[in-house]
Amino acid sequence: MTTTPEYVSTTSSSSSGDITAAELYVVVGYLCVLAAVGSAGNALVLVVFSKKKDKLTSTLFIIALASVDLITCLVVMPYTVYMEIVNFRVASDVSCKLYQFFITCNIPFSALVMVAIAVDRYLCICHPFARVLTLDRAKILIGLLAAVAASLGACVAMFFGVYARPKSAAAAGNTTTTDWSAATTSLDRVTARLSTADRDNDNGLINTSLEDRGHDQHIDGGT
């Protein structure tokens, strides 16, 4: 008999289990607002700073940061909304790995670019004549940071995936659970019967009937 596979994703959802419908609406609405506002803001930053004629290292870093954040708002957040709606259960292994790659790549890359901006500001303020971070070096640095973030995302994505589990295995798991419940119920019934039989409240240590006691006294009297 052919069994229909049940697709199970290793992408973890909420730690407390399935979220309620009200919580899902709140999460989806919040992410949609952030995606809309973030997309408009980062697009405006890209337009403004791309038209600047003075190509400084700070301008280059800001453009790189706005580009990464725009990708996050346009791709990662809608992807997260979809994963929340389907409760992180997808049938495609590529889709599961791709989501983890974007999550683990874009966010660290954005943080690394902000660190580079902080270093650039430090050099410009404290060492204005050093010329340590030039425009070409800034481009190389952004490329290296992108490579590090992509490598991190690829490594993490390999730990997640989707596998097919036959329904017979799931049915066997349900049968095991049913058998365990039945055994527990039987044990409760036996315990209840023992408690009922133990009428003298001695925890079952001495529980002889009146006939047995009379029989023992008769034997003692006879002897």
C-alpha positions, 0 to 999 in steps of 0.5 A: 500500500502506498503511503502519502508522505508528511512533510516536516520542516526542521525550522523551529517555530514558537517555543511554546507551540502553535500560536493563537490566531490573535497572536498571528494577526499581531505578528503579521500586522507588525511585520507588514508595517515595518516592511512598508515603512522600512522599504520607503525609508531605505529607498529614499536614502538610496535615491538621495545618497546615490545622487551625491557627487562627493563619493566619500567612504561614509556615503558608500557605507550608508548606501551599502547599509540602505541596500541591505536593509531594503532587501530585508524589508522587501524579501526577509520580512514578507518571507517571515510573514509567510512562514508565520502563516504556515506555522514554519511548515513548508514542503520545499527543502530549498525554501526552508534553507533559503529562509534561514540563509536570508535571516542569518546573512542579511541581519549580521551583514547589516550589523557588520556594516554599522561597525564599519561605519563606526570605525570610519567615523572614529578614523575621520574624527580622531585621525583625520590625516591618516587616510587609512580607509580610502574609497577603494579600501572601503569597497574591498571591506564591504565585499569582505563583510558580504562574503563573511555574512554569506558564509555564515548564512550558508553554514547555518542554512545547512542545519535546516531542511525538510524531510518526508515522513510516511503517514504510517510512521505517524500512525505508529506514533499515535498508536504508541501514545494510545497504548500508553494512555490505556496502560495508564488508565488500567493502572489507575483502575488497579490502584482504585480497586486496591484502595477500595479493598484496603478498608482498615486504612493500613496501606495494605500491610494487614488486610485479613477478613473477619472470617480469617480472624475468627478462623484463627481464634477457633484454631487458638481455642482448640489448641 
